Amino acid sequence: MSTTESPSKYDHLEEMSVKDLLVNINLEDKSVPSTVERSLPQVEALVKDIVKQMKKGGRLFYIGAGTSGRLGIVDASECPPTFGVEHGLVVGIMAGGDQAMRKAVEFAEDDLDQAWADLQEFQINHKDVVIGIAASGRTPYVIGGVRKAKEHGIITGCITCNRDTELAKSVVHPIEIIVGPEFVTGSTRMKAGTAQKLVLNMISTAVMIQLGRVKGNKMVDMKIANNKLIDRGTRMIMEELCIGRGEAEDLLKKHGSVRKVIDAIRRGDF
């Protein structure tokens, strides 16, 4: 039996008080970061390859099913507003298509050939990187996708929560985060999902920083898409240029991003 399907260490959950449920779930969750830490060398190697490929004009693709697929789509969708990159630089694809984000599409994950067909719609090529996300490590949709990508000379990685899986054997950069049995047996949206989210955060954030999308510790290329972000960007400019709020906000609205304001000031183009 795989680790992710192993029986929970807890039983008679329905007899627990709300407090005990929360305490025990939290106790299990605390183990996840230290487990992720053990895989940092593998994550580092993958990030370095992604950066190298992106500098050549490549893109990053996540493929997954169910919770794993949704996590990939969420991470990809956050890159344009957070780092100001174009849509399509980081792409999340899941079994069953976009409709599966809200409602599971039955048996979509069982098609060994569909992920590669989905990737073909983006004209995937040897400059790109594909990361397969599957807690079980045995999802046919994901395994088929990374295998075909690897056959075509594309760098591949995976994030899984079981050891020695078919998925890990099919990629160049396997990342195995063994978080142990779930609080509710087999519910990999819990610790496994948390582990996958932590690793995805690391990958996309580290890649974007390496590509120059952060200055100091600030998201200088973030899209100014709402009042909260206008306020954040205004405060960044005030701090960087030592100017008042009104002037900073006017400059931000004129140029569209914190980086563009700073670059314009340096050029003398106010």
MIMAR-486595 format. One record per residue (C-alpha): residue in three letters; x, y, z; residue number from 1. Coordinates in nm, 2 decimals, m for minus. Last residue first. Layout:
<rs>
[ALA [X Y Z] NUM]
...
</rs>
This chain:
<rs>
[PHE [0.92 6.18 m1.53] 270]
[ASP [1.17 6.07 m1.80] 269]
[GLY [1.50 6.15 m1.62] 268]
[ARG [1.63 5.81 m1.72] 267]
[ARG [1.67 5.71 m1.35] 266]
[ILE [1.32 5.85 m1.28] 265]
[ALA [1.18 5.64 m1.57] 264]
[ASP [1.35 5.32 m1.44] 263]
[ILE [1.20 5.38 m1.10] 262]
[VAL [0.85 5.44 m1.23] 261]
[LYS [0.87 5.14 m1.47] 260]
[ARG [0.98 4.92 m1.18] 259]
[VAL [0.69 5.03 m0.96] 258]
[SER [0.44 4.95 m1.23] 257]
[GLY [0.19 5.13 m1.46] 256]
[HIS [0.39 5.44 m1.57] 255]
[LYS [0.13 5.71 m1.52] 254]
[LYS [m0.07 5.55 m1.24] 253]
[LEU [0.25 5.48 m1.05] 252]
[LEU [0.38 5.83 m1.10] 251]
[ASP [0.06 5.98 m0.98] 250]
[GLU [0.06 5.75 m0.67] 249]
[ALA [0.42 5.86 m0.59] 248]
[GLU [0.34 6.23 m0.62] 247]
[GLY [0.04 6.20 m0.40] 246]
[ARG [0.22 5.98 m0.14] 245]
[GLY [0.52 6.21 m0.09] 244]
[ILE [0.87 6.13 m0.21] 243]
[CYS [1.17 5.95 m0.07] 242]
[LEU [1.24 5.77 m0.40] 241]
[GLU [1.25 5.40 m0.28] 240]
[GLU [1.02 5.45 0.02] 239]
[MET [0.76 5.66 m0.16] 238]
[ILE [0.78 5.42 m0.46] 237]
[MET [0.72 5.11 m0.25] 236]
[ARG [0.43 5.29 m0.07] 235]
[THR [0.26 5.37 m0.40] 234]
[GLY [0.30 5.01 m0.51] 233]
[ARG [0.12 4.89 m0.20] 232]
[ASP [m0.15 5.14 m0.22] 231]
[ILE [m0.21 5.07 m0.59] 230]
[LEU [m0.21 4.70 m0.50] 229]
[LYS [m0.48 4.74 m0.25] 228]
[ASN [m0.68 4.96 m0.49] 227]
[ASN [m0.69 4.70 m0.76] 226]
[ALA [m0.50 4.57 m1.06] 225]
[ILE [m0.16 4.73 m1.05] 224]
[LYS [0.02 4.43 m1.19] 223]
[MET [0.33 4.34 m0.99] 222]
[ASP [0.66 4.42 m1.15] 221]
[VAL [0.83 4.57 m0.84] 220]
[MET [0.73 4.28 m0.62] 219]
[LYS [0.96 4.38 m0.33] 218]
[ASN [1.23 4.21 m0.13] 217]
[GLY [1.53 4.39 m0.28] 216]
[LYS [1.40 4.41 m0.63] 215]
[VAL [1.19 4.11 m0.75] 214]
[ARG [1.13 4.00 m1.11] 213]
[GLY [1.50 3.96 m1.19] 212]
[LEU [1.49 3.61 m1.35] 211]
[GLN [1.64 3.46 m1.04] 210]
[ILE [1.36 3.62 m0.83] 209]
[MET [1.10 3.47 m1.07] 208]
[VAL [1.25 3.12 m1.05] 207]
[ALA [1.27 3.13 m0.67] 206]
[THR [0.91 3.24 m0.64] 205]
[SER [0.78 2.98 m0.89] 204]
[ILE [0.97 2.69 m0.74] 203]
[MET [0.93 2.77 m0.37] 202]
[ASN [0.56 2.84 m0.39] 201]
[LEU [0.52 2.51 m0.59] 200]
[VAL [0.71 2.33 m0.31] 199]
[LEU [0.49 2.47 m0.04] 198]
[LYS [0.17 2.40 m0.24] 197]
[GLN [0.28 2.03 m0.29] 196]
[ALA [0.34 1.99 0.08] 195]
[THR [0.00 2.14 0.17] 194]
[GLY [m0.17 1.91 m0.08] 193]
[ALA [0.01 1.61 0.06] 192]
[LYS [m0.09 1.71 0.41] 191]
[MET [m0.46 1.77 0.33] 190]
[ARG [m0.59 1.74 m0.03] 189]
[THR [m0.44 1.39 m0.01] 188]
[SER [m0.75 1.25 0.17] 187]
[GLY [m0.64 0.89 0.17] 186]
[THR [m0.73 0.82 0.53] 185]
[VAL [m0.85 1.13 0.70] 184]
[PHE [m0.56 1.26 0.91] 183]
[GLU [m0.34 1.16 0.61] 182]
[PRO [m0.07 0.90 0.62] 181]
[GLY [0.29 1.01 0.58] 180]
[VAL [0.43 1.34 0.45] 179]
[ILE [0.68 1.18 0.21] 178]
[ILE [0.77 1.47 m0.02] 177]
[GLU [0.93 1.31 m0.33] 176]
[ILE [1.08 1.55 m0.59] 175]
[PRO [1.19 1.37 m0.90] 174]
[HIS [1.40 1.58 m1.15] 173]
[VAL [1.47 1.40 m1.48] 172]
[VAL [1.13 1.23 m1.49] 171]
[SER [0.97 0.89 m1.55] 170]
[LYS [1.10 0.71 m1.24] 169]
[ALA [0.93 0.97 m1.02] 168]
[LEU [0.60 0.91 m1.19] 167]
[GLU [0.63 0.53 m1.16] 166]
[THR [0.67 0.58 m0.79] 165]
[ASP [0.97 0.50 m0.58] 164]
[ARG [0.85 0.68 m0.27] 163]
[ASN [0.51 0.84 m0.23] 162]
[CYS [0.42 1.21 m0.19] 161]
[THR [0.48 1.33 m0.55] 160]
[ILE [0.61 1.65 m0.71] 159]
[CYS [0.76 1.59 m1.06] 158]
[GLY [1.02 1.71 m1.29] 157]
[THR [1.08 1.71 m1.67] 156]
[ILE [1.33 1.87 m1.91] 155]
[ILE [1.21 1.84 m2.27] 154]
[GLY [1.40 1.61 m2.51] 153]
[HIS [1.10 1.48 m2.69] 152]
[GLU [1.10 1.15 m2.50] 151]
[LYS [1.10 1.35 m2.18] 150]
[ALA [0.78 1.53 m2.28] 149]
[LYS [0.62 1.20 m2.38] 148]
[ARG [0.71 1.05 m2.04] 147]
[VAL [0.60 1.36 m1.85] 146]
[GLY [0.25 1.36 m2.01] 145]
[GLY [0.19 0.98 m1.98] 144]
[ILE [0.28 0.99 m1.61] 143]
[VAL [0.05 1.29 m1.54] 142]
[TYR [m0.26 1.15 m1.71] 141]
[PRO [m0.18 0.79 m1.58] 140]
[THR [m0.18 0.91 m1.21] 139]
[ARG [0.06 0.68 m1.03] 138]
[GLY [0.27 0.92 m0.82] 137]
[SER [0.00 0.92 m0.55] 136]
[ALA [0.04 1.29 m0.47] 135]
[ALA [0.05 1.38 m0.84] 134]
[ILE [0.21 1.69 m0.99] 133]
[GLY [0.40 1.65 m1.32] 132]
[ILE [0.64 1.93 m1.40] 131]
[VAL [0.72 2.01 m1.76] 130]
[VAL [1.00 2.24 m1.87] 129]
[ASP [1.02 2.43 m2.20] 128]
[LYS [1.31 2.49 m2.44] 127]
[HIS [1.26 2.15 m2.61] 126]
[ASN [0.91 2.25 m2.74] 125]
[ILE [0.55 2.27 m2.64] 124]
[GLN [0.32 2.40 m2.91] 123]
[PHE [0.06 2.51 m2.65] 122]
[GLU [m0.21 2.29 m2.79] 121]
[GLN [0.05 2.01 m2.79] 120]
[LEU [0.05 2.02 m2.41] 119]
[ASP [m0.31 1.91 m2.40] 118]
[ALA [m0.23 1.62 m2.64] 117]
[TRP [0.06 1.52 m2.41] 116]
[ALA [m0.18 1.53 m2.11] 115]
[GLN [m0.44 1.32 m2.30] 114]
[ASP [m0.22 1.01 m2.38] 113]
[LEU [m0.23 0.81 m2.05] 112]
[ASP [m0.60 0.87 m2.00] 111]
[ASP [m0.70 0.78 m1.64] 110]
[GLU [m0.70 1.13 m1.50] 109]
[ALA [m1.02 1.22 m1.69] 108]
[PHE [m1.20 0.92 m1.53] 107]
[GLU [m1.48 1.14 m1.40] 106]
[VAL [m1.45 1.51 m1.44] 105]
[ALA [m1.44 1.67 m1.09] 104]
[LYS [m1.62 2.00 m1.06] 103]
[ARG [m1.47 2.34 m0.99] 102]
[MET [m1.13 2.32 m1.15] 101]
[ALA [m1.24 2.03 m1.37] 100]
[GLN [m1.42 2.28 m1.60] 99]
[ASP [m1.07 2.41 m1.69] 98]
[GLY [m0.97 2.09 m1.86] 97]
[GLY [m1.06 1.73 m1.76] 96]
[ALA [m0.70 1.65 m1.64] 95]
[MET [m0.53 1.96 m1.54] 94]
[ILE [m0.30 2.22 m1.71] 93]
[GLY [m0.12 2.50 m1.54] 92]
[VAL [0.09 2.74 m1.75] 91]
[VAL [0.39 2.96 m1.65] 90]
[LEU [0.51 3.19 m1.93] 89]
[GLY [0.16 3.18 m2.09] 88]
[HIS [0.03 3.50 m1.94] 87]
[GLU [0.31 3.76 m1.95] 86]
[VAL [0.52 3.82 m1.65] 85]
[GLY [0.43 4.10 m1.41] 84]
[PHE [0.57 3.92 m1.10] 83]
[THR [0.26 3.89 m0.88] 82]
[PRO [m0.02 3.96 m1.13] 81]
[PRO [0.14 3.73 m1.40] 80]
[CYS [0.27 3.46 m1.16] 79]
[GLU [m0.06 3.40 m0.97] 78]
[SER [m0.23 3.20 m1.24] 77]
[ALA [0.06 2.95 m1.26] 76]
[ASP [0.04 2.87 m0.88] 75]
[VAL [m0.34 2.83 m0.89] 74]
[ILE [m0.32 2.61 m1.20] 73]
[GLY [m0.06 2.38 m1.03] 72]
[LEU [m0.27 2.36 m0.72] 71]
[ARG [m0.58 2.27 m0.92] 70]
[GLY [m0.39 1.98 m1.09] 69]
[SER [m0.27 1.84 m0.76] 68]
[THR [m0.62 1.86 m0.61] 67]
[GLY [m0.77 1.67 m0.90] 66]
[ALA [m0.53 1.59 m1.18] 65]
[GLY [m0.19 1.73 m1.28] 64]
[ILE [0.03 1.90 m1.53] 63]
[TYR [0.24 2.21 m1.46] 62]
[PHE [0.41 2.38 m1.75] 61]
[LEU [0.71 2.62 m1.74] 60]
[ARG [0.81 2.82 m2.04] 59]
[GLY [1.13 2.85 m2.25] 58]
[GLY [1.28 3.16 m2.41] 57]
[LYS [1.65 3.07 m2.35] 56]
[LYS [1.65 3.25 m2.02] 55]
[MET [1.34 3.04 m1.94] 54]
[GLN [1.54 2.72 m1.99] 53]
[LYS [1.83 2.82 m1.76] 52]
[VAL [1.58 2.93 m1.49] 51]
[ILE [1.39 2.61 m1.51] 50]
[ASP [1.71 2.41 m1.49] 49]
[LYS [1.82 2.60 m1.18] 48]
[VAL [1.47 2.55 m1.02] 47]
[LEU [1.49 2.17 m1.08] 46]
[ALA [1.83 2.14 m0.91] 45]
[GLU [1.72 2.35 m0.62] 44]
[VAL [1.40 2.14 m0.57] 43]
[GLN [1.61 1.82 m0.55] 42]
[PRO [1.85 1.97 m0.30] 41]
[LEU [1.55 2.11 m0.10] 40]
[SER [1.39 1.76 m0.05] 39]
[ARG [1.46 1.72 0.32] 38]
[GLU [1.31 2.06 0.39] 37]
[VAL [0.98 1.94 0.25] 36]
[THR [0.95 1.69 0.54] 35]
[SER [1.04 1.96 0.79] 34]
[PRO [0.76 2.18 0.64] 33]
[VAL [0.50 1.90 0.66] 32]
[SER [0.52 1.78 1.02] 31]
[LYS [0.33 2.08 1.16] 30]
[ASP [0.03 1.97 0.95] 29]
[GLU [m0.02 1.65 1.15] 28]
[LEU [m0.04 1.84 1.48] 27]
[ASN [m0.28 2.09 1.32] 26]
[ILE [m0.51 1.81 1.22] 25]
[ASN [m0.48 1.67 1.57] 24]
[VAL [m0.56 2.00 1.75] 23]
[LEU [m0.85 2.08 1.51] 22]
[LEU [m1.01 1.74 1.56] 21]
[ASP [m0.95 1.75 1.93] 20]
[LYS [m1.12 2.10 1.96] 19]
[VAL [m1.42 1.99 1.75] 18]
[SER [m1.46 1.69 1.99] 17]
[MET [m1.37 1.35 1.86] 16]
[GLU [m1.63 1.08 1.82] 15]
[GLU [m1.65 1.11 1.44] 14]
[LEU [m1.28 1.07 1.42] 13]
[HIS [m1.31 0.72 1.55] 12]
[ASP [m0.95 0.65 1.45] 11]
[TYR [m0.62 0.84 1.43] 10]
[LYS [m0.29 0.72 1.28] 9]
[SER [m0.47 0.73 0.94] 8]
[PRO [m0.46 0.42 0.73] 7]
[SER [m0.21 0.42 0.44] 6]
[GLU [m0.33 0.55 0.11] 5]
[THR [m0.07 0.83 0.08] 4]
[THR [0.20 0.59 0.20] 3]
[SER [0.13 0.35 m0.08] 2]
[MET [0.00 0.00 0.00] 1]
</rs>
